[in-house]
Amino acid sequence: MNKFEKILLTIFFIEVFVGGGGRLIDFGVLSIRQVLFLLLIVVFIVRIIKDKAYLNKEINTFLRFNPVTIGVYLLLAWFVVSSIIGVLNGHPLGMIVTDFFRVSYFVVYFPLAYYISKERFSVQRIITLLKYSALAVALFTIIISLLGKTVFVGTHFKPYYDFLNRVFTGDLFFRPSNSVFYKSHFFVLIGLVIALNDLFNKSKSKLSIALVIFGSVSVLWSETRGFLLAFMLSVFMIIVLDVKVLVDPIKGLVSKLQKLVHHKQFIKKFTILILVVVAVPFLYKYMTLERFEVVKPPAANVQPNVEPNQAAEEQEPQVNDISVNNRLEFIIASKDILVHPVNLVFGSGYGTEVAGRITGLEMSFLDILVEQGLIGLGIWVFLFFIVYFNYYSAYKKGHKLSSLEISLLSAFMGVLLLTNINPFINNPIGISFLLILLIVSQQKKSSSINEVIE
């Protein structure tokens, strides 16, 4: 691996982590993300040709047939099938192409499967880039929100809003409170989970401390309720995996419980989990009230014979939760499409319109099911499953899970929940995180097998 490849990979990952939807910089019809995507593939092919590694599976990952590679090939093939089905069903060609290119990002798996390794571009380096990027995004969004809440309020907000949307086209979403959600908040959440677990494990990293502080503020101010639920599940998974690693070597239920009770680090983590679980419902309600219109019935017309409790109930805020209503509408409309057995099994193809929406649904699994059917969804689920299966296989062969691995597995579980509330996993933002986990998990399993053979 030469210096140019290292620089290219560094820029590639930084752009994924901070670049939102990928159009911060455009080169004509191509975005910076598309340029880096194509450049990485071309450089990798040049590497194969230069090393004459046409049949060398160590370099030419196109020929490295393991469960992950097979799953990626199957998924890419099904993307083509879904595109053909969309054309046969007469869906808009432009939307079919858009849907296909969005998920074709999976092709970058092949160069990454070669470059991500201890000898070339380690996962530790990637996580370091992710942490710094997450901190930068957190600070950026906090500043944007602060300016919107203080300097550019009232009549000054519209010019401020228009300017930012010209610079960050389609990536910034302002809430009624003038807080902002940015698509790269996804990696702020992941960085927050990793940094929090670092602190759980007595890390004194200034980067992790800063990320926990500013990342928490940024995520809360994004007023994205899915982040709360994903964070809660991620913290819960950290506890579960820690418990398994801690008590598996110990025999007997009583002995296991005694180990947990006397383990100060576990008690601290469990306390944090309880605090998170207690706080989430209140924060969820706060975000709901902040984001959606609150209608208070007029208090002047309260009749004298109305009971005090009844009058108080009538004064309760009424929330028009458009977000939930839209998702319910998508579910009902999807049911009408999936009632046909052919659509259920094979999908209705890319470019499908669901309740007036043709640009993808907020619930990724439902979006995949509608367009790619049970076959497509099954391949996606297989890839999700293989991440955990690979780590489990390595663990059973004596490979203890590291703190970073526990963080990644826990964050990924949160992502699988999040993507059914806010769509991430079936676009380049979520796909990139999935690919990293697929690659490092397969490497973990392969190394454990090699050690057993030796």
SVG drawing of the C-alpha trace seen along z (x, -y; Angstrom):
<svg xmlns="http://www.w3.org/2000/svg" viewBox="-73 -40 77 67">
<polyline fill="none" stroke="black" stroke-width="0.4" points="0.0,0.0 1.5,-3.3 1.2,-6.8 -1.4,-7.9 -3.7,-5.0 -3.4,-5.9 -4.3,-9.6 -7.2,-8.5 -8.6,-6.2 -8.2,-8.9 -10.1,-11.4 -12.7,-8.8 -13.6,-8.0 -13.5,-11.6 -15.9,-12.5 -18.3,-9.7 -18.2,-10.7 -18.7,-14.4 -20.1,-14.8 -23.8,-14.3 -25.6,-13.3 -22.3,-13.4 -22.9,-16.6 -20.8,-19.2 -18.6,-19.5 -19.8,-18.8 -17.6,-18.1 -20.2,-18.7 -22.7,-15.9 -20.7,-14.0 -20.5,-14.6 -17.4,-14.4 -18.6,-11.1 -19.2,-9.6 -15.7,-10.8 -14.0,-9.2 -16.1,-6.0 -15.0,-5.6 -11.4,-6.6 -11.1,-4.1 -12.4,-1.3 -10.1,-2.4 -7.0,-2.6 -7.8,0.9 -8.1,2.4 -4.8,0.7 -3.3,2.4 -4.5,5.8 -3.0,5.3 0.2,3.8 0.8,6.7 -0.5,9.2 -2.8,10.5 -5.5,11.7 -5.9,15.0 -4.4,14.0 -7.3,14.0 -5.3,12.1 -5.3,9.0 -8.1,9.7 -11.0,9.7 -13.4,10.1 -12.3,13.8 -12.3,14.1 -15.4,16.2 -16.3,16.2 -19.9,15.8 -19.7,12.0 -18.5,11.8 -21.1,14.2 -23.8,12.2 -22.5,8.9 -22.6,10.6 -26.1,11.9 -27.3,8.4 -25.7,6.7 -27.4,9.2 -30.7,8.6 -30.3,4.8 -30.2,5.5 -33.3,7.7 -35.1,5.0 -34.2,2.5 -35.5,4.8 -38.8,5.4 -39.2,1.6 -38.8,1.1 -41.3,3.9 -43.8,2.3 -43.4,-1.0 -41.9,-2.9 -40.2,-6.3 -36.8,-5.5 -35.1,-8.4 -36.2,-7.1 -35.1,-3.5 -31.6,-4.8 -31.5,-6.9 -32.5,-3.9 -30.0,-1.6 -27.0,-4.0 -27.8,-4.7 -27.3,-1.0 -24.6,-0.3 -22.3,-1.8 -21.9,1.8 -19.4,2.3 -16.8,0.4 -16.8,3.5 -14.2,5.1 -11.4,2.5 -12.2,2.0 -11.9,5.7 -8.3,5.5 -7.3,2.2 -8.8,2.6 -6.3,4.6 -3.7,4.3 -0.9,4.1 -2.5,1.4 -5.4,-0.7 -6.4,0.5 -9.9,0.4 -8.3,-1.6 -7.3,-4.3 -10.8,-4.4 -12.4,-4.7 -10.0,-7.5 -11.1,-9.3 -14.7,-8.6 -14.2,-10.1 -12.6,-13.3 -15.2,-13.6 -18.0,-13.1 -16.6,-15.7 -16.3,-18.2 -19.9,-17.5 -21.1,-17.8 -19.4,-21.2 -20.6,-22.4 -24.3,-21.5 -24.1,-23.0 -22.8,-26.3 -25.5,-26.3 -28.2,-25.7 -26.9,-28.3 -26.8,-30.9 -30.3,-30.0 -31.5,-30.3 -29.8,-33.6 -28.4,-35.8 -30.7,-34.8 -34.1,-34.7 -37.4,-36.1 -37.2,-37.9 -33.4,-37.2 -33.9,-33.5 -35.2,-33.2 -32.0,-34.6 -29.9,-32.5 -31.9,-29.4 -31.8,-30.1 -28.0,-30.7 -27.3,-27.4 -29.5,-25.5 -27.7,-26.9 -24.4,-25.7 -25.6,-22.4 -28.2,-21.4 -30.7,-19.0 -28.5,-18.0 -29.6,-20.4 -33.1,-20.0 -34.2,-22.8 -36.6,-22.1 -39.2,-24.6 -36.9,-25.4 -34.2,-26.4 -32.2,-23.4 -30.7,-21.5 -30.4,-17.9 -27.6,-17.0 -27.3,-13.7 -23.9,-13.1 -25.5,-13.1 -25.6,-9.3 -21.8,-9.1 -22.1,-11.5 -24.3,-8.9 -21.9,-6.0 -19.0,-8.1 -20.9,-8.9 -21.5,-5.2 -17.8,-4.3 -16.5,-7.2 -18.9,-6.5 -17.8,-2.9 -14.2,-4.1 -14.9,-6.1 -16.7,-3.2 -13.5,-1.3 -11.5,-4.0 -10.1,-5.7 -8.8,-9.2 -8.8,-10.2 -9.5,-13.9 -11.1,-13.1 -13.6,-10.6 -14.4,-13.0 -15.0,-15.9 -17.1,-13.6 -19.3,-12.5 -20.0,-16.1 -20.5,-17.7 -21.9,-14.7 -24.6,-14.3 -25.6,-18.0 -25.6,-17.7 -27.7,-14.6 -30.2,-16.0 -30.5,-19.3 -31.0,-17.4 -34.4,-16.5 -34.3,-13.1 -36.3,-10.7 -34.9,-7.7 -31.4,-8.6 -32.7,-8.3 -34.1,-4.8 -30.9,-3.7 -28.7,-5.1 -30.7,-3.4 -30.5,0.0 -26.7,-0.5 -26.0,-1.1 -28.1,1.9 -26.1,4.0 -22.9,2.8 -24.1,4.1 -25.2,7.4 -22.0,8.1 -19.9,7.0 -21.9,9.3 -21.3,12.3 -17.6,11.6 -17.3,11.2 -19.3,14.2 -18.8,16.8 -15.5,18.2 -17.3,18.6 -19.4,21.7 -22.6,21.6 -25.4,19.0 -24.7,17.8 -21.0,17.3 -21.8,15.4 -24.2,13.1 -21.6,12.6 -19.0,11.6 -21.4,9.0 -22.4,7.5 -18.8,7.1 -17.6,5.7 -17.5,1.9 -17.2,1.2 -20.3,3.3 -22.3,1.5 -21.3,-1.9 -22.4,-0.9 -25.6,0.6 -26.4,-2.7 -25.8,-4.7 -28.1,-2.3 -30.9,-2.9 -30.4,-6.7 -30.6,-6.5 -33.8,-4.3 -35.4,-6.7 -34.4,-9.8 -35.4,-8.6 -39.2,-8.8 -38.9,-12.4 -36.5,-13.5 -38.8,-11.8 -41.8,-13.7 -39.7,-17.0 -38.6,-16.4 -42.2,-15.6 -43.5,-18.8 -40.6,-20.9 -41.0,-19.6 -44.8,-19.4 -47.5,-21.9 -49.0,-22.1 -52.7,-23.1 -54.1,-24.2 -57.9,-24.5 -59.1,-27.9 -59.4,-28.1 -62.0,-30.9 -65.0,-28.7 -64.6,-26.3 -68.1,-25.5 -68.8,-25.8 -70.2,-22.3 -67.0,-20.7 -65.0,-18.7 -61.5,-20.1 -59.7,-16.9 -61.8,-16.9 -60.9,-20.6 -57.2,-19.9 -57.4,-17.0 -59.0,-19.4 -56.1,-21.8 -53.5,-19.1 -51.4,-19.9 -52.6,-18.2 -49.7,-17.1 -50.1,-16.6 -47.3,-14.1 -46.9,-14.3 -43.9,-12.1 -45.7,-9.1 -48.8,-9.8 -46.7,-9.6 -45.1,-6.4 -48.5,-4.8 -49.7,-6.0 -46.6,-4.3 -47.3,-1.1 -51.0,-1.0 -50.0,-1.9 -47.3,0.8 -49.7,3.4 -51.8,2.7 -48.8,3.3 -47.5,6.4 -50.9,8.1 -50.0,9.5 -47.9,12.6 -45.5,11.8 -44.8,8.3 -44.3,9.9 -41.7,12.4 -39.9,10.5 -40.8,6.9 -42.4,4.3 -39.1,3.0 -37.2,-0.3 -39.1,-3.5 -42.2,-2.2 -44.6,-4.9 -45.9,-4.5 -48.5,-6.9 -47.2,-9.6 -43.5,-9.0 -41.1,-7.7 -37.8,-8.7 -37.6,-6.0 -39.5,-5.5 -38.4,-6.5 -38.4,-2.8 -35.6,-1.1 -36.8,2.5 -40.2,1.6 -38.6,-0.2 -36.5,2.9 -39.5,5.2 -41.7,3.2 -39.0,2.7 -36.9,5.9 -39.4,8.3 -38.8,11.1 -35.8,12.3 -34.1,9.0 -34.9,8.4 -33.6,11.9 -30.2,11.1 -29.9,7.9 -30.8,9.7 -28.3,12.4 -25.5,9.7 -26.7,8.2 -26.7,11.6 -23.3,12.6 -21.7,9.7 -22.8,11.1 -22.2,14.7 -18.6,14.0 -17.8,12.4 -19.6,15.2 -17.6,17.9 -14.4,16.1 -15.5,15.7 -16.3,19.5 -12.8,20.2 -11.3,18.3 -11.0,14.8 -12.2,12.3 -14.2,9.3 -12.2,6.1 -13.8,2.9 -13.9,1.4 -15.6,4.6 -18.2,4.4 -18.8,0.8 -19.2,1.5 -21.5,4.4 -23.6,2.4 -23.8,-0.6 -24.7,1.6 -27.7,3.0 -28.8,-0.5 -28.4,-1.3 -30.7,1.6 -33.4,0.1 -32.7,-3.4 -32.9,-2.6 -36.6,-1.6 -37.3,-5.1 -34.8,-7.2 -33.5,-5.6 -29.8,-5.0 -28.8,-1.4 -29.8,-1.4 -27.9,-4.5 -24.1,-5.2 -24.0,-6.6 -25.3,-3.4 -23.8,-1.1 -20.3,-2.3 -20.7,-1.5 -22.1,1.9 -19.3,2.7 -16.7,1.9 -18.3,4.3 -18.7,7.0 -15.0,6.8 -13.6,6.6 -15.9,9.4 -14.9,11.7 -11.2,11.0 -11.8,11.8 -13.4,15.1 -10.8,16.0 -7.9,15.2 -9.5,17.4 -9.8,20.3 -6.2,19.9 -5.0,20.0 -6.9,23.2 -5.4,24.8 -1.8,23.7"/>
</svg>
